[in-house]
Amino acid sequence: MSPLNAANLVIALTCLFFLLASYAVLFTAFLPLSGIPLLDVLAKDTHYKYFVLLIIPISSYFVIANWVGWQYYQNS
């Protein structure tokens, strides 16, 4: 896979995640249920929908911070 295609894939998945998170957190208060089981479960939930949506960026941050720390440790 070329770097340009990988970048486009990352951007597309980021946009898809942003739309899903926006729907689950913001728009479910104003829109009826969608009929898609995963989205309906997130729409009905009042607590864990935030956990499900925040676990991805928090895990990414942890992995990147851990890698940077390991690089500092190796090169010191």
GROMACS elastic network, one bead per residue, 0.5 to 0.9 nm:
[ bonds ]
;  ai    aj funct       b0    kb
    1     4     6  0.82621   500
    1     5     6  0.64049   500
    1     6     6  0.65667   500
    2     5     6  0.53704   500
    2     6     6  0.63332   500
    2     7     6  0.87336   500
    3     6     6  0.50221   500
    3     7     6  0.61087   500
    3     8     6  0.85832   500
    4     7     6  0.51466   500
    4     8     6  0.62250   500
    4     9     6  0.86405   500
    5     8     6  0.50347   500
    5     9     6  0.61250   500
    5    10     6  0.86601   500
    6     9     6  0.50228   500
    6    10     6  0.62381   500
    6    11     6  0.86441   500
    7    10     6  0.51209   500
    7    11     6  0.61917   500
    7    12     6  0.85727   500
    8    11     6  0.50907   500
    8    12     6  0.60668   500
    8    13     6  0.85890   500
    9    12     6  0.50894   500
    9    13     6  0.61191   500
    9    14     6  0.84710   500
   10    13     6  0.52120   500
   10    14     6  0.60412   500
   10    15     6  0.86100   500
   11    14     6  0.50528   500
   11    15     6  0.61850   500
   11    16     6  0.86052   500
   12    15     6  0.51779   500
   12    16     6  0.61883   500
   12    17     6  0.86413   500
   13    17     6  0.60810   500
   13    18     6  0.85074   500
   14    17     6  0.51137   500
   14    18     6  0.61007   500
   14    19     6  0.86364   500
   15    18     6  0.50070   500
   15    19     6  0.61903   500
   15    20     6  0.86139   500
   16    19     6  0.51848   500
   16    20     6  0.62097   500
   16    21     6  0.85842   500
   17    20     6  0.50602   500
   17    21     6  0.60000   500
   17    22     6  0.83976   500
   17    53     6  0.85200   500
   18    21     6  0.51254   500
   18    22     6  0.59381   500
   18    23     6  0.84914   500
   19    22     6  0.50576   500
   19    23     6  0.61090   500
   19    24     6  0.85656   500
   20    23     6  0.51907   500
   20    24     6  0.61340   500
   20    25     6  0.85791   500
   20    39     6  0.80069   500
   20    53     6  0.86796   500
   21    24     6  0.50993   500
   21    25     6  0.59590   500
   21    26     6  0.79874   500
   21    49     6  0.88185   500
   21    50     6  0.86670   500
   21    53     6  0.62301   500
   22    25     6  0.53814   500
   22    26     6  0.53710   500
   22    27     6  0.65384   500
   22    28     6  0.87508   500
   23    26     6  0.56056   500
   23    28     6  0.59522   500
   23    31     6  0.89956   500
   23    39     6  0.81767   500
   23    43     6  0.81260   500
   24    27     6  0.64858   500
   24    28     6  0.58115   500
   24    29     6  0.88223   500
   24    39     6  0.68978   500
   24    40     6  0.86119   500
   24    42     6  0.57937   500
   24    43     6  0.55169   500
   24    49     6  0.70951   500
   24    50     6  0.85482   500
   24    53     6  0.86050   500
   25    28     6  0.65987   500
   25    29     6  0.80926   500
   25    42     6  0.83738   500
   25    43     6  0.76894   500
   25    49     6  0.74718   500
   25    50     6  0.73958   500
   25    53     6  0.88814   500
   26    29     6  0.64633   500
   26    30     6  0.80090   500
   27    30     6  0.54296   500
   27    31     6  0.60232   500
   27    43     6  0.88180   500
   28    31     6  0.52044   500
   28    32     6  0.69779   500
   28    33     6  0.74574   500
   28    40     6  0.88981   500
   28    42     6  0.87566   500
   28    43     6  0.55639   500
   28    44     6  0.83627   500
   29    32     6  0.81118   500
   29    43     6  0.80839   500
   31    34     6  0.81751   500
   33    36     6  0.80463   500
   33    39     6  0.79794   500
   33    40     6  0.58824   500
   33    43     6  0.73146   500
   33    44     6  0.86637   500
   34    37     6  0.81755   500
   34    39     6  0.69716   500
   34    40     6  0.64418   500
   35    38     6  0.88404   500
   35    39     6  0.77591   500
   35    40     6  0.65941   500
   36    39     6  0.55070   500
   36    40     6  0.60228   500
   36    41     6  0.86769   500
   37    40     6  0.50968   500
   37    41     6  0.61706   500
   37    42     6  0.87119   500
   38    41     6  0.52765   500
   38    42     6  0.64264   500
   38    43     6  0.86663   500
   39    42     6  0.51124   500
   39    43     6  0.60227   500
   39    44     6  0.86792   500
   40    44     6  0.61298   500
   40    45     6  0.85582   500
   41    44     6  0.53495   500
   41    45     6  0.62424   500
   41    49     6  0.84767   500
   42    45     6  0.53182   500
   42    46     6  0.80950   500
   42    48     6  0.79634   500
   42    49     6  0.53462   500
   42    50     6  0.88776   500
   42    52     6  0.86731   500
   43    46     6  0.77603   500
   43    49     6  0.77289   500
   44    49     6  0.87860   500
   45    48     6  0.64016   500
   45    49     6  0.60472   500
   46    49     6  0.65875   500
   46    50     6  0.81799   500
   47    50     6  0.62469   500
   47    51     6  0.74169   500
   48    52     6  0.61763   500
   48    53     6  0.85728   500
   49    52     6  0.51646   500
   49    53     6  0.62404   500
   49    54     6  0.85446   500
   50    53     6  0.51928   500
   50    54     6  0.59156   500
   50    55     6  0.83854   500
   51    54     6  0.51930   500
   51    55     6  0.58705   500
   52    55     6  0.55944   500
   52    56     6  0.75789   500
   53    56     6  0.63722   500
   53    57     6  0.79429   500
   54    57     6  0.57591   500
   54    58     6  0.60906   500
   54    59     6  0.84073   500
   55    58     6  0.52526   500
   55    59     6  0.58259   500
   55    60     6  0.84479   500
   56    59     6  0.52735   500
   56    60     6  0.61900   500
   56    61     6  0.86764   500
   57    61     6  0.60907   500
   57    62     6  0.85648   500
   58    61     6  0.50726   500
   58    62     6  0.61715   500
   58    63     6  0.86885   500
   59    62     6  0.50277   500
   59    63     6  0.62026   500
   59    64     6  0.86376   500
   60    63     6  0.52079   500
   60    64     6  0.62101   500
   60    65     6  0.85305   500
   61    64     6  0.51953   500
   61    65     6  0.59575   500
   61    66     6  0.83630   500
   62    65     6  0.51626   500
   62    66     6  0.59244   500
   62    67     6  0.84820   500
   63    66     6  0.51214   500
   63    67     6  0.61244   500
   63    68     6  0.86634   500
   64    67     6  0.50812   500
   64    68     6  0.61692   500
   64    69     6  0.85423   500
   65    68     6  0.51353   500
   65    69     6  0.60785   500
   65    70     6  0.85203   500
   66    69     6  0.51067   500
   66    70     6  0.61174   500
   66    71     6  0.86589   500
   67    70     6  0.50442   500
   67    71     6  0.62378   500
   67    72     6  0.87355   500
   68    71     6  0.50511   500
   68    72     6  0.62969   500
   68    73     6  0.86351   500
   69    72     6  0.51079   500
   69    73     6  0.61832   500
   69    74     6  0.86579   500
   70    74     6  0.61232   500
   70    75     6  0.85974   500
   71    74     6  0.51382   500
   71    75     6  0.61222   500
   71    76     6  0.85117   500
   72    75     6  0.53014   500
   72    76     6  0.60037   500
   73    76     6  0.54400   500
